[in-house]
Amino acid sequence: MSKKFLTEVIVKSAEMPALAANKLAGDIIAAIKAEIVSSGRFSIPDFGSFSVRETPKRTALNPATGEKVQVKAGATVKFKASPALKEAALGGVKKAKRKAAKA
């Protein structure tokens, strides 16, 4: 999903000018980022939740040279899909397989 996609959905749904919809999409993304930064978690019902997960310091291998490299500890954002989203995605996969089998 991109900001452009969100803008298009807002324009179609709210019949809003594209410029205003683009600003709204940017504000929504900024609000989600702010919530993740402040609380470490953001959830959308029937879609899923985003949470911050800390990554430990580790040793990795440089694939080009094979030498060991130290990787600093950090953080990443993890997404967990809701059961409703998983069910919808599974239905889409099954539908695609049925369609491919008919062709």
Secondary structure as UniProt FT lines:
FT   HELIX           3..14
FT   HELIX           18..39
FT   STRAND          41..44
FT   TURN            45..47
FT   STRAND          48..55
FT   STRAND          58..61
FT   TURN            63..65
FT   STRAND          68..71
FT   STRAND          74..81
FT   HELIX           83..102
//
